[in-house]
Amino acid sequence: MLNFAIETARDAGRVLLEKFGRIETVTKKGDINLVTEADLASEALIVERIKSHFPRHAILAEEAGDAVVAIEGDSGHKWIIDPLDGTTNYAHGYPCFCVTIALEHSGEIILGVTYDPTRDELFTAEKGRGAAMNGKPIRVSGTDELGNSLLVTGFPYDIKHREEFARHLTEFLLNARGVRRDGSAAIDLAYVACGRFDGFWEEGLNPWDVAAGKLLIEEAGGTVSYYDGSELSIYRPPIVASNGLIHNEMLNVLK
């Protein structure tokens, strides 16, 4: 099934590239969250592929209405997809976006794929079999102090109502080597998995934002949890992820 997910993510990525810079229709979900014709075309391709190859599997997809697409005879498998993570970037012509696909079986993520079509970088993970980028094994960084770390985060859409976010950001800016914000949580998590970033935290994310990335980081030797260090469920934010070595220092800031 990993090969199926890889092929599907690459094909969906090609759809995004074909439309990149030529978007004519942009709508809103809520006050800020955008949807483009590319989101919808990419999702249609992915959903159709899954229904064709795995008709008994369930699907959780962002643009389909934030709900599981119910399929009779569900086998316990659920595909969790974001057809375009980084829609605001995409709509503005900023080339930081991706397709991300994960497969959950009986409540456990067993595979994850994140594909960045602008860089042709494909991040993959299978439960118990490690993580890779373009077929080569990846590992989290070896940075063991927060002061030497490069962190990444995202700004929640409802930032006005998250009083602690400004404090967390300020503390990390003062105590880490640097903090970045790229606008695609799925890419941020993939970059932690391959060692480009040492840690990540964010509030208000959805299952399709983090499902593949959580497995990527864990299979690359990193740690993913809630702010109190307890085990993360992809269905309930917030999330903190790291190379494991700086995790406790990050938790001390976020608690």
C-alpha positions in Angstrom: 0.0 0.0 0.0 3.0 2.3 0.4 3.7 2.2 -3.3 0.0 3.1 -4.0 0.3 6.1 -1.6 3.5 7.2 -3.2 2.1 7.0 -6.8 -1.1 8.8 -5.7 0.8 11.6 -3.9 3.1 12.1 -6.9 0.1 12.3 -9.3 -1.7 14.7 -7.0 1.4 16.8 -6.8 1.6 17.1 -10.5 -2.0 18.4 -10.5 -0.9 21.1 -8.0 2.1 22.1 -10.1 0.1 22.3 -13.3 -2.3 24.8 -11.6 0.4 26.7 -9.6 0.5 30.4 -10.5 -2.7 30.0 -12.6 -5.4 29.8 -9.9 -8.6 31.7 -10.8 -10.9 30.6 -8.0 -10.2 31.0 -4.3 -12.9 30.6 -1.7 -13.0 30.7 2.1 -13.7 28.1 4.8 -14.5 30.3 7.8 -13.0 33.8 8.1 -9.4 33.0 6.9 -8.9 29.4 5.7 -8.7 29.3 1.9 -9.8 26.6 -0.6 -8.6 26.7 -4.2 -9.6 24.8 -7.3 -6.3 23.0 -7.0 -7.3 21.6 -3.5 -10.4 20.2 -4.9 -8.8 18.7 -8.0 -6.1 17.1 -6.0 -8.5 15.7 -3.5 -10.8 14.4 -6.2 -7.9 12.5 -7.7 -6.8 11.0 -4.4 -10.3 10.0 -3.3 -11.2 8.4 -6.6 -7.9 6.4 -6.5 -8.7 5.1 -3.0 -12.2 4.2 -3.8 -11.1 2.4 -6.9 -8.3 0.4 -5.3 -9.6 0.0 -1.8 -13.4 0.3 -1.9 -13.9 -1.0 1.7 -11.6 1.6 3.2 -12.8 4.8 4.9 -11.4 8.2 4.0 -10.9 11.4 6.1 -10.3 14.3 3.8 -10.0 18.0 4.4 -11.9 19.6 1.6 -14.7 17.0 1.5 -16.3 18.6 4.5 -14.0 17.8 7.4 -15.6 14.4 7.9 -15.1 10.7 7.1 -16.4 9.7 3.7 -18.4 6.6 4.8 -18.0 3.5 2.8 -20.0 0.3 3.5 -18.1 -2.7 4.8 -15.2 -0.6 6.3 -12.3 -2.9 7.0 -10.8 -0.9 9.8 -8.5 1.1 7.4 -8.8 4.8 7.1 -7.0 7.0 4.7 -6.3 10.5 6.1 -5.4 13.0 3.4 -4.6 16.7 2.8 -4.6 17.3 -0.9 -2.9 20.6 -0.5 -1.2 21.6 2.8 -0.2 25.2 2.6 -3.1 26.5 0.6 -2.5 30.1 1.6 1.1 29.8 0.3 -0.1 28.2 -2.8 -2.8 30.9 -3.5 -0.2 33.6 -3.2 2.4 31.9 -5.4 4.7 31.0 -2.5 6.3 27.6 -3.3 5.9 25.9 0.0 3.1 23.4 -0.1 2.6 19.6 -0.3 0.3 16.6 -0.6 0.2 14.4 2.5 -1.4 11.0 2.8 -1.5 8.6 5.8 -3.2 5.2 6.4 -4.6 4.3 9.8 -5.5 0.7 10.7 -7.4 0.0 13.9 -6.5 3.4 15.3 -2.8 3.3 14.5 -1.0 5.1 11.7 0.8 2.5 9.7 2.1 4.5 6.7 2.6 8.1 5.8 3.7 10.0 2.7 4.4 13.7 2.3 5.3 15.0 -1.2 6.6 18.4 -2.0 6.3 18.8 -5.8 8.2 22.0 -6.1 11.4 20.3 -4.8 10.4 16.8 -5.9 11.0 15.6 -2.3 9.1 12.5 -1.2 9.0 11.7 2.5 7.8 8.2 3.3 7.4 6.0 6.5 6.0 2.6 7.3 5.4 1.5 10.9 8.4 -0.4 12.1 10.3 0.0 8.9 11.9 3.5 9.2 11.5 6.7 7.3 13.1 7.9 4.0 13.3 10.8 1.6 13.4 9.9 -2.0 14.2 6.4 -1.0 17.1 7.2 1.2 16.8 6.6 5.0 16.5 9.7 7.1 17.1 10.4 10.8 16.3 13.3 13.1 19.1 15.7 14.1 21.7 15.1 16.8 21.3 18.6 18.3 21.1 18.1 22.1 20.6 21.7 23.4 17.7 24.0 22.8 20.1 26.9 22.5 21.7 25.3 19.4 18.3 24.3 17.9 16.5 25.6 14.8 12.7 25.3 15.5 9.6 25.7 13.4 6.0 26.6 14.2 2.8 27.7 12.6 0.5 30.5 13.5 -3.0 29.3 14.4 -5.9 30.8 12.5 -7.6 31.8 15.8 -4.4 33.3 17.2 -6.3 36.2 18.8 -7.9 33.7 21.2 -4.6 31.8 22.1 -3.0 33.9 24.9 -0.2 31.5 25.5 1.0 31.4 21.9 2.8 34.7 22.0 4.5 33.7 25.3 5.7 30.4 23.8 7.0 32.0 20.6 8.8 34.7 22.6 10.4 32.1 24.9 11.6 30.0 22.0 12.9 33.1 20.1 14.9 34.0 23.1 16.2 30.6 23.9 16.7 28.7 20.6 19.1 29.5 17.8 16.2 30.5 15.5 12.5 29.9 14.8 11.0 29.6 11.4 7.4 29.7 10.1 6.8 28.3 6.6 3.0 27.8 6.5 2.9 24.0 5.9 2.7 21.8 9.0 3.2 18.7 7.0 6.4 20.0 5.5 7.6 21.2 8.9 7.1 17.8 10.4 8.9 16.1 7.5 11.8 18.5 8.0 12.1 17.5 11.7 12.2 13.9 10.6 15.1 14.5 8.2 17.0 16.8 10.6 16.5 20.1 8.9 14.6 21.4 12.0 15.3 20.2 15.5 11.8 20.8 16.9 8.2 21.9 16.1 5.2 23.0 18.0 1.7 24.2 16.9 -1.8 24.6 18.1 -5.1 24.0 16.4 -4.0 21.5 13.7 -6.2 18.8 12.2 -5.6 15.1 11.8 -4.7 15.4 8.1 -2.1 18.0 9.0 -0.1 15.7 11.3 -0.9 12.1 10.6 1.9 11.3 8.1 4.4 13.6 9.9 3.9 12.0 13.3 4.9 8.6 11.8 7.7 10.1 9.8 9.3 11.6 13.0 8.8 8.5 15.1 10.2 6.2 12.5 13.2 8.6 12.1 14.0 8.4 15.8 12.2 11.5 17.1 9.5 12.1 19.7 5.9 13.4 19.3 3.7 14.3 22.2 1.3 16.8 23.8 2.7 19.8 25.7 2.7 17.8 28.9 4.6 15.0 27.4 1.7 12.6 27.2 1.0 10.4 24.1 -0.4 12.4 21.1 -3.6 11.6 19.3 -3.8 13.1 15.8 -7.4 13.9 16.5 -6.7 16.4 19.3 -4.2 19.2 19.2 -1.8 20.7 20.2 1.4 19.0 19.2 5.1 19.2 20.0 7.6 17.2 18.0 11.4 17.0 18.2 14.5 15.0 17.7 13.9 13.7 21.2 17.1 15.2 22.6 15.6 18.6 23.1 12.1 17.4 23.9 12.2 18.0 27.6 13.5 21.5 27.1 10.7 22.3 24.7 8.2 20.9 27.2 9.5 23.1 29.9 8.7 26.1 27.8 5.3 24.8 26.7 4.0 23.5 30.1 
